[in-house]
Amino acid sequence: MDDMEEYTVNDDVRACGLPADDDDDLTAGAEALFGSSVAPINVDAPDAGAGAGGDGVDASATQTPSSTPTASTANNIVLKRARSGAWNDFEPIFETLPSGKQVRIAAKCRHCNHVLSARSSSGTGHLLRHQTQCVKKAKHAALVQSRI
């Protein structure tokens, strides 16, 4: 088995008749993607603040373009949590604490008026399970013909 050749993913791609993914031409790909004015980033250079220009790295090459988000702007982004689909069929019931803060304690089903526990600190898994069963029952009840 020592005479086996090394087989790579590029060999599979070439066998399918597609162009190989050559890493040799990274600069041409970067120019096509980012334009020709982008200077390569030297990752082996020390931090820009450590050496005050004495490290031989051009200061303009280490600056990031203005369109690229920096670490300081990334921290200002506030992501909103997705709201569960269960709340489409439930009406939340709130309780006011002595501090004046309102906390969700329960949820009322809009189909069957059943009240389920729905604390703010707990999940909505039981609401989703009730929702699927309650919607099935409501659809079945609408299809069943009453006797005269």
Backbone hydrogen bonds in HBPLUS format (Angstrom, degrees):
<---DONOR---> <-ACCEPTOR-->    atom                        ^
c    i                          cat <-CA-CA->   ^        H-A-AA   ^      H-
h    n   atom  resd res      DA  || num        DHA   H-A  angle D-A-AA Bond
n    s   type  num  typ     dist DA aas  dist angle  dist       angle   num
A0004-MET N   A0001-MET O   3.40 MM   3  5.69 165.9  2.43 111.2 112.0     1
A0011-ASP N   A0008-THR O   3.18 MM   3  5.34 130.5  2.44  96.0 107.9     2
A0012-ASP N   A0009-VAL O   2.99 MM   3  5.09 119.0  2.37  98.1 113.3     3
A0013-VAL N   A0009-VAL O   2.98 MM   4  6.36 155.8  2.04 152.6 159.7     4
A0014-ARG N   A0010-ASN O   2.90 MM   4  6.10 160.9  1.93 149.0 154.0     5
A0015-ALA N   A0011-ASP O   2.96 MM   4  6.08 148.5  2.06 139.7 148.5     6
A0016-CYS N   A0012-ASP O   3.16 MM   4  6.44 136.4  2.36 140.1 150.4     7
A0016-CYS N   A0013-VAL O   3.20 MM   3  5.25 132.2  2.44  96.0 108.2     8
A0018-LEU N   A0013-VAL O   3.13 MM   5  5.53 154.6  2.19 159.9 152.0     9
A0017-GLY N   A0014-ARG O   2.98 MM   3  5.09 156.1  2.04 104.2 111.6    10
A0029-GLY N   A0025-ASP O   3.41 MM   4  6.60 155.7  2.48 139.6 146.1    11
A0030-ALA N   A0026-LEU O   2.90 MM   4  6.09 151.7  1.98 146.9 154.8    12
A0031-GLU N   A0027-THR O   2.94 MM   4  6.14 155.2  2.00 146.4 152.7    13
A0032-ALA N   A0028-ALA O   3.01 MM   4  6.20 153.9  2.08 142.6 149.6    14
A0033-LEU N   A0029-GLY O   2.99 MM   4  6.12 147.4  2.10 141.6 150.4    15
A0034-PHE N   A0030-ALA O   2.75 MM   4  5.68 170.2  1.76 154.0 157.4    16
A0035-GLY N   A0031-GLU O   2.87 MM   4  4.56 136.1  2.07 118.7 127.5    17
A0050-ALA N   A0047-ASP O   3.24 MM   3  5.32 138.9  2.42  97.8 108.7    18
A0053-GLY N   A0051-GLY O   2.87 MM   2  5.65 136.2  2.06 105.3  92.4    19
A0061-ALA N   A0058-ASP O   3.16 MM   3  5.45 139.1  2.33 104.0 114.9    20
A0068-THR N   A0065-PRO O   3.26 MM   3  5.62 154.3  2.33 108.2 115.4    21
A0074-ALA N   A0070-THR O   3.08 MM   4  6.26 146.9  2.20 146.9 156.6    22
A0076-ASN N   A0073-THR O   3.25 MM   3  5.37 145.4  2.38  99.7 109.2    23
A0087-TRP N   A0084-SER O   3.35 MM   3  6.07 156.1  2.41 114.2 118.3    24
A0088-ASN N   A0085-GLY O   3.23 MM   3  5.72 166.4  2.25 112.1 116.1    25
A0089-ASP N   A0086-ALA O   3.15 MM   3  5.93 155.3  2.21 121.0 125.8    26
A0110-ARG N   A0089-ASP O   2.94 MM  21  5.54 166.2  1.96 159.7 156.1    27
A0091-GLU N   A0108-LYS O   2.87 MM  17  5.09 159.3  1.91 140.0 146.3    28
A0108-LYS N   A0091-GLU O   2.89 MM  17  5.09 163.7  1.91 141.0 144.8    29
A0093-ILE N   A0106-ALA O   2.78 MM  13  5.02 158.0  1.82 147.4 140.8    30
A0105-ILE N   A0093-ILE O   2.96 MM  12  6.06 164.2  1.98 161.5 165.6    31
A0106-ALA N   A0093-ILE O   3.36 MM  13  5.02 167.4  2.37 139.3 139.9    32
A0095-GLU N   A0103-VAL O   2.83 MM   8  5.38 151.6  1.91 146.0 154.5    33
A0103-VAL N   A0095-GLU O   2.88 MM   8  5.38 166.4  1.89 154.5 157.7    34
A0097-LEU N   A0101-LYS O   2.83 MM   4  5.40 176.8  1.83 161.2 160.6    35
A0100-GLY N   A0097-LEU O   2.87 MM   3  5.31 162.3  1.90 117.1 123.1    36
A0120-SER N   A0104-ARG O   3.11 MM  16  5.28 124.6  2.43 155.6 144.9    37
A0118-ALA N   A0105-ILE O   3.14 MM  13  5.29 174.9  2.14 116.0 115.0    38
A0107-ALA N   A0116-LEU O   2.85 MM   9  5.34 151.4  1.93 154.6 160.7    39
A0116-LEU N   A0107-ALA O   2.81 MM   9  5.34 167.7  1.83 163.1 164.2    40
A0109-CYS N   A0114-HIS O   2.88 MM   5  5.28 169.5  1.89 150.4 152.7    41
A0113-ASN N   A0109-CYS O   2.97 MM   4  4.75 133.0  2.19 125.0 133.3    42
A0122-SER N   A0119-ARG O   3.19 MM   3  5.39 156.6  2.24 105.3 112.3    43
A0128-LEU N   A0124-THR O   3.00 MM   4  6.29 155.3  2.06 153.1 159.5    44
A0129-ARG N   A0125-GLY O   3.02 MM   4  6.32 153.8  2.09 146.4 153.6    45
A0130-HIS N   A0126-HIS O   3.02 MM   4  6.14 160.0  2.06 140.8 146.2    46
A0131-GLN N   A0127-LEU O   2.84 MM   4  5.98 153.7  1.91 144.5 152.7    47
A0132-THR N   A0128-LEU O   3.08 MM   4  6.33 159.0  2.13 148.6 151.7    48
A0133-GLN N   A0129-ARG O   3.29 MM   4  6.53 167.5  2.31 149.6 152.5    49
A0134-CYS N   A0130-HIS O   2.80 MM   4  5.86 162.7  1.83 157.2 162.8    50
A0135-VAL N   A0131-GLN O   2.98 MM   4  5.98 160.1  2.02 148.4 153.2    51
A0136-LYS N   A0132-THR O   3.16 MM   4  6.29 155.2  2.22 139.9 146.6    52
A0137-LYS N   A0133-GLN O   3.00 MM   4  6.25 159.4  2.04 147.6 153.0    53
A0138-ALA N   A0134-CYS O   2.94 MM   4  6.13 155.6  2.00 145.5 152.3    54
A0139-LYS N   A0135-VAL O   2.96 MM   4  6.14 158.4  2.01 148.6 153.9    55
A0140-HIS N   A0136-LYS O   2.95 MM   4  6.14 156.9  2.00 147.6 154.4    56
A0141-ALA N   A0137-LYS O   2.91 MM   4  6.05 157.3  1.96 146.9 153.1    57
A0142-ALA N   A0138-ALA O   3.11 MM   4  6.27 143.0  2.26 138.5 147.6    58
A0143-LEU N   A0139-LYS O   3.17 MM   4  6.44 137.7  2.36 138.8 149.4    59
A0143-LEU N   A0140-HIS O   3.10 MM   3  5.15 128.1  2.39  95.3 109.0    60
A0144-VAL N   A0140-HIS O   3.05 MM   4  6.27 144.0  2.19 150.5 159.8    61
